[in-house]
Amino acid sequence: MDVVTPFDGALACLDGKVDKRLGFAVGNIPDGTGREAYNGEGAGKFVTQSAGDIVQSALFKTGVKVINRRDVGSTALEANWGLRNLQTQMPAHFAITGSVNSLDFIPGGGAFVNVAGVGARYRQNRILVGLDLAMTNLATGQIVANIALRKQVVADEAGLFGSAFTDGNLVDADLGGMRREALNDALRTMLQLATYELLIQLMPPQKHAECSMQIDPRYGRISGAKTAGEQLEEYKQAVAAQAAAATAAITEDAYAGQTGTGNGTPRDVAASTEEAAEEATEDALAQAAVVEIDNAQSDIKPDEGGANFESGTAENDNRLFRFKRNPTIPPGGGPGPSPSS
């Protein structure tokens, strides 16, 4: 059975929005919590030890070119046998690394009621899990995107109990249940959301706006500082401001009798203003749209095993990925024009 999460739609929506020449690899994403569970059958880890494989699956859903760096044993073995030439291996341009670094068990609360041997009980506790992921440009070693996520997993337990004497016999009954979101399943959704966030942090907001709309905020939402959520909100505000300014200008002209067919009468002014507002919004969106990648002008250098994004400005840069913060200073000169966020 396929593993389905609330973020599958957004990940699949990115298919075709990323340059196919770029190769993505997943590095080490270890369990840094140090938490272990002990029971009668032995010891085990609370957190999955294969977070990197989950991120790799998430990348594959986006349609990008995924380069295997998780297990190169077979490739190296065939190279040692002289069956393969490692020089033919595809280079990776970006690598995702990080760790699952916090797992906190937070004490909860509960209640217990017993009246004449009959009663009820309720208890709740919480688990807080956190992770950090980063994307590195392998050509320069620069971290170009980063995200820290946390999720609260709530577990609760409820039950009924009672005791009574029947024909001289003691009858004791206890009925209850416990529910908790599976920890590793919750971690999978976090890793998928983090992977999505790393990719869109390097895109202009209008490129991923339609994909981000597919994410139900009940399952996860990223809106903090220096995130794609912040950039998307700024983009929406800019588009709304442009549309409002255009609408205000057209309304002023309409009342002056310079536009519309009603010579400035209120009814005709309202109709023309509404139509003009829609046109202004469409124009604002069209002006903000990013053109497709121009292969001839791209600075992608597969032979170097990385991508160079040091040149260009926000105004004339038509590549899909561009720095949103911490731009690299071009060699041999001072800081160039800073791309807009």
N, C-alpha and C positions, 0 to 999 in steps of 0.2 A: 504494500500500500504506500502510495506517495505521501511524503511528509508535507503538509500544507500549513502555512503560517499566514497571519494577517498582512504580511509585507511582500508576499509573492507577487501580487499584482504590480506594486510599485517597482520592484526589481525587474520584472519582465518588461515594464513600460520603458525602461532605459535601453532596450535592445534597439540598435541603430543610431543611438545618440552619442556613442563613443567611437572614436576613430579605431577602425579595425586593425590598423598598423601597430597600435599600442599593445604591448604584452603586459599582463598582470600576473604576479606571483604572490603566494602566501608563504610567509616565513614562520618563525616560531611564535606560537601563542600559548605559553605555558599556563598551568594552574599555579598561581602564586599565593593562594589562600592558606596553604599549609593545613587545611582541615581534612581530617580523616574520620570515618565512621567505624565503630567496632561493634561486633555482635558475636553470637555464638559460632558463626561460621568463619569468622576471621575479620580482617580489616579491609577497608576500601575507601576510595576518595569520594567526597561529597560532590565535587565538580568534575565534569567530563574532562578527560585528558586529550580530547581530539577537537578542540575548538578551531584549530586551523583547517580541518577538513570541512567544518560547517561554513566557515568563511569562504572556502574554495567553492563549495556548492552554491553559495549565494552569488559569487562572482559569475559563475557559469550561467545562472538564471538571467543575468543582465545582458548576455550575448557578447561580452567582451572576449578577447583572446586570452585564455588562461594558460600560463606556462607552469608546468609541474616543477615545483621546487620542494614539494613535501617529501617525496621519496624518489631519489635519483639512483637508487641502488641498482636497478635493472639496467639502466642506461650505462652506468659506470662499469658494471660487470661486462656488458657486451663490448664496451670500449677496451677493457683490459684483455678481452679475448681477440681483439682485432676485428670485430664484426661491425663496429660503428666508429665514426669519426666525430668526436665531440664538437668539432668546429662547425658542424652542420646544425647544432642545436639552436633553437630560436632564443634570442636574448629577451630578457624581461626588462621593461622600462620602469615599472613601479612595483613595489613590494609592500604588502600589508603585514605588519607585525604588532605585537602588543601582549597583553596578559589579562587573565581573569584574576583580579588582585584583592578582592574583598568579599568576605562571606560572614556576615554578622547575624547572630541569633539574638533577636530582641525579645525580652520578656513581655508577655501579654497580660491579659486579665481574664477573669472568670467569675462565675457565680454558682452557688450551690444552695438548694432549698430542700429541706426534709421535714415533712409534716406527718407524724404518726407512721413513719416507716415508708412513706411514699413521697417522691420528690423528683427533681430535675437538676441537671448540671450543664454548665456551658463553660468552655475555655477557649481562649484565642492566643496565638503567638505569631510572630512575624520573622521573616528572613530577609535580609537586605544583601543583594549581590551586586557587585560592581565590576566594570572592566574598562580598559583603555585600549584603543586601537589607533595606529598611525599609518599613514601612507608615505613612503619614501621614494623620491626620485633617485633611481640607482645610478644615474649618470653623474649626479652632483652630491648625493648623500643628504640632500635637503629634505626635511619633513615638510610636505606640501599640504597635508590635511591631517587633522587629529580630532578625536572625539572621545569623551568619557561618558559612560552611561551607567545608570544604576536602576535597579528594579526591586520593588518590594513584593515578596511572596507571602501571602496571608494564609494561615492554616487555622481552622477552627474545629472544635469538637463539641457535640451536644448529645445528651442522653437522658433517658428516663429510667427510673428504678423504683422498685417497691418490694416490700416484705409483708407477709401475712401468715397467720396460722390457719390451717384448714384441716379439720378432723384430727387435730393433735399434731399435724405436720407443719413444719416451717417451709413456706414457699417464698423463694427469693428470685426476683426477675430483674434483669438489667438489659436495656435496649439502647443502643447509641450508634453514632457514626462520626466519621472524621473526614474532612475534605481539605485538600491542599493542591495547589497547582504544582505540577511536576517541575522540580528545580531545573533539570537539564533541558526540558522543553522550553521553559522560560528563558534559559540562557541562549537557546537557539534563536528565539525571536530577537533577543538583544543583539546577538552577533549579526543577524540579517539586517536589522535596522542600522547598526553601526557601519556595516559594509555599504549600504545605500547612502548613508550620510557622507562617508569618505569620498565616494564618487561625485556626488552632487556639490560638495564643497568647492570643487574645481570647475564647476559649470556656471555660466551665467544663469540667474534665476529663471529667466523665461524659457530656458531649455528644459528644465525639469519641473516646471510649475504644474503641468498636467499630471505628471507622475506622482508628485507629492500630494495632490488632491485625492489620490486613491488610498491614502493611509488614514485609517480611522483613528482619531486621537485617543479613543478609549484604550487602544492597545499600545500606544507609544507616540510621543511627540517630542521633537527637538526644537527648542526656540531660544536657547541661551545665547549669550554673547559669543561672537566669532564662530557661529554655526551657519549652515545653509538656511535654517529656519529664520534667522535674523535677516539674512540677505533677501530671502523671499518676501518677507514682510516689508522691507524697505522698497523692494521693487513694486509691490502692490500699491503702496502709498504714493510712489512716484507716478504710477500710471493713473491712479485716482486723481492726483493733483493736476496732471496734465489735462485730463478729461474735464475736470471742474473748471479749470481756467478757460478752456476752449468753449465750454457751455456758457460761461458767464459773458464772454466776449460776444458770442452769437446772440445771446438774450438781449444784451444792450443794443446791438445793431437792429434786432427785430423790433424792439419798442421804439426805436428811432425811425421805423418805417423803411429801413434800408434793405431788409430781406423779407422773404415770405410773400404770400399773395393776398394777405388780408390787410395790408397797409397799416400794420401795427395794432390791429384789434386784439384783445386778450385771447380769444379762442384760437385764432390763427397763430398768434405768437407762441402759445403753449405747444401747439402741434409742431411747429417748425423747430422750436427749441428742443423738444424730445427727440426729433429725428436728428438734429444736429449733434445732440449729446451722444447718441449711438455712433454716429460717424466719427466724432472726436475720439471716443474710446477706442474704436477700431484703428484709427490713425495712430494713436499713442502706442497701442500694442504692436502695430506694424513697424513703427520707428524703433521700438525696443527689441524687435526680433533679431536674432543672430543669424547671419548667413551661414551656409554650409561650409565645411572645412575646405580650404583651398590647398590641394595637394602640392601645388607648385611653390607656395609660400610657406609651407609648414616647416618648422625647425626640428621635426622629429628625426632623429639620427639612429636608426636601428643598428648600424654597424658599431656604434659606441655602447650599445646596450642600455641606452637611456634616452631621455627626451630633454631638449634644450628649449626653455621658454623664457629666455632672458630678454629677447628683443621684442619690440612692438609696444603699443600703448593700448589703452582701453578703447580709444576711438577707432583705431584701424586694425585691431587684432581680431581676426575672424576664425581663430582656432577654437576648438571645443574646450580644451583645458587651458586655463590661464590662472596665474596666481591671484588670489584674493587678498593675501596678506603676506608679509615678510618676503617681498620680492628679492630675488638674487641680484646683487649689483653686477652689472656686466663687467668683464675683465677689461682693465686698461682705462677705466673711466669712473666718474662719480655716479651716484644714483641717477637713474633715468626717470622718466615720468612715471608716477605711481599709478597703477591701474585702479580703477574705482572698484569699491566693494559692491 
